Amino acid sequence: MAVERYADDLIALGIPPERVVHLLLRGCHNLAMPGLVVGLLIRHLEAAGDLLDCWLASPDVWALEFVRAPAEGQFHVRGAEPDDVVGAERRRWTPHQAATELIRRAMAAGDQQRLDTLAEVADRLVANAQAEPEPRDNFDDQLLLVQGWASVLRPENYPAQPALDGSVVRRYGPPAPVAEALVSSAAQFAAGSEALRLEHTYTDYDGHPNGWPADTLLADLARARQFAADDLSLFYGPLHPHDAPAAVAAAAVTSHARGLLVVPDDDLRWAADALLAAPATPPASAVVGEVPVYPMAALRSATRAVPSLLLALFDHLGTDPGRIEETLTVLATRSEAVRTTLVTGCAPMWQAPCDEAHDGLPCRRHKALWAATQAGISDCRLGPWNVETQRRQPLLLPPPYTATLPTVPPADMLVSRLAMPIACTAAARGIACLASQSAALLPVLMDAHRTATDHWMTQGYCGYHDAERELVARALITLAAQGSPEHLTAHLTTFAANANALQQLLRDLTILFTYDAQLRTLLPAVWPMALKTLLDALDAGAGLHGNGHWPDYAIAALLPAPQVRTADPSPDDSLNRARRDWLRPHALDELADRWIVLARGEPKAADAIAQFARTTSYTWQCTTGLTWLERIIEGRYDAFANHCWYVTYWLTELRETATLETSALSQWRRVVDGLAAAGDRRAVDLQRIDE
């Protein structure tokens, strides 16, 4: 942006654009500066003369600009551009629009020489495409595309046409060969656009919590079946041919399973077959070692819906149970993203009763789920360093996992691979045919997760992402609320000497409490128990202090306050919803005093109070809240000034929205004055409220 503004300023000072372009390209060995030059010339088209011609003769420039233009203005790393940028409305112009404008200007001026020059540019554009050193497989199609681009630069393709008002206008019309090709490509684009609509609509489960309209879904099922029969790889739009049909198939199966609509048996059989085939039809672009994270992939759609095929509602379809089990086992050993989605897909099955006597063995209804759960454990062990792949590859761990998993050293544990088995095993405890197996496996899984996380966190590496960590955190919360707190307390006791692991776990817990209203009702039962466990461990000598730079984060996280996910598009709404029914201060009782003693002198603890206070009544904030804050600060304002973000924000809100009584106002002023005297800039602004 700075270089571009500098170039604009040079042109505004009267320096010829040609000299500015030479200056920008001098010593250039990258693509960024040529891209900037093309954009600069298009924005200054009136002053550019013929400087854009050499760029318009390059097929690569046209191709790159067509890719860039649609995304222009969608994301600004350093904020939106100023309003006074010259030619800002042309940011999203493509070479097509720039060429059309050049033709228009030349025609309006009657400049036949310029029109002839632009026609020569068109010839050079086609010649450059024909001279490509290594023609692609679809060379003829690419050449026809370039000829279409070149036709925009030929004045004969702008015939005079009468307008409704009697005037004469000139509009671009492609030549016959290009027009014929456009008819075919337009049909491909239309089909691709429709496939994309299906893909985006039927993978948006968050946007359709109550399902999709029945008539729309049934109509789209017919379209999806047609797409599955056609060769979607010839269409423009979908990333992979199977994504759109699989998305609709998954929506049909899950909607039928939830009783939201009745899908005809013929459509259900097609949907089941499409979903079961998804793991066996990887994307054509897949390469060895590729990690599929694309959320609309066919594999992800299948993972959501295949478990529901085990419900009694689908028995009449005659789908081979062995094929379902095989598919689930494959899905359970795919990427972490797929495994996490599998937990969601399996949820309805954990509510389904066993359909036969089980004699201590998994019944037909749950056998496939248990096989998939155990398959997910099989690759949780890391092997030695592989020189060829430059990484540690997973090493197969044989069953029985109750015996083999405890033998894996923490340094060899791939922690992310434990998340799905933990979530599924915890859910399986309520299934009669799996009760004994899950009761034996769950403690082993939890111990492996606890010790491995403790190890990797001391190395500064959490080993996996938010979605997988939250699966484990949810299981810990649910188990504790159901009367099995030993798994949570064991994690907390171990992490009491590992500040990094502790702050991460506590944050994961608060994230779940923030976004899940049902889990939030468990806060009064779970958090005081967790806080007491940690305070007892710290009092017993756990070495949290002196544990790197994470102790302040961990200590602050002991006082729960709503937290938001980084990708939340409406963070304020999420916070406000959680604050309305958050943990009440009285639930902490004497634990709060013990925490304050531990947290004295920690700026982040002061911020934690400010965040927690916003979940309470104004009466509590104006009395106990301010008292807690003063106890944390202990008169050491120099350690807190300019080191707190939420404190001054809360103090501002408190003064502007509440009427403080004399004692509370004195406390408020004492804190503000202390921070201001220590140099806190925002506190100085707060002092002016009383002026």
Secondary structure, DSSP 8 states (H G I E B T S, - for coil): -HHHHHHHHHHHTT--HHHHHHHHHTT--SSHHHHHHHHHHHHTHHHHTTTTHHHHT-HHHHHHHHHHGGGTTS--TT----TT-TTGGGTT--HHHHHHHHHHHHHHHT-HHHHHHHHHHHHHHHHHHHT-SS--TTHHHHHHHHHHHHHTT-GGGS-EEE-TTS-EEE-----HHHHHHHHHHHHHHHHHHHHHHHHHHHT-TTT-TT---HHHHHHHHHHHHHHHHS-GGGSSS-SSTTHHHHHHHHHHHHHHHTTS----HHHHHHHHHHHHHGGGS--TT--TT-----TTSHHHHHHHHGGGGGSGGGGGG---HHHHHHHHHHHTTS-HHHHHHHHHHHGGGGGS---S--TTS--TTTHHHHHHHHHTTTT-EEEEEETTTTEEEEE---S-HHHHGGGS-GGGB-GGGGHHHHHHHHHHTT-GGGHHHHHHHHHHHHHHHHHHHHHHHHTT---S-HHHHHHHHHHHHHHHHTT-THHHHHHHHHHTT-HHHHHHHHHHHHHHHHH-HHHHTTHHHHHHHHHHHHHHHHHTT---TTSTT-HHHHHHHTS------TT-S-HHHHHHHHHHT---GGGTTHHHHHHHHHHTT-HHHHHHHHHHHTTS-HHHIIIIIHHHHHHHHTT-HHHHTTT-SHHHHHHHHHHHHS---HHHHHHHHHHHHHHHHTT-HHHHHHHGGG-
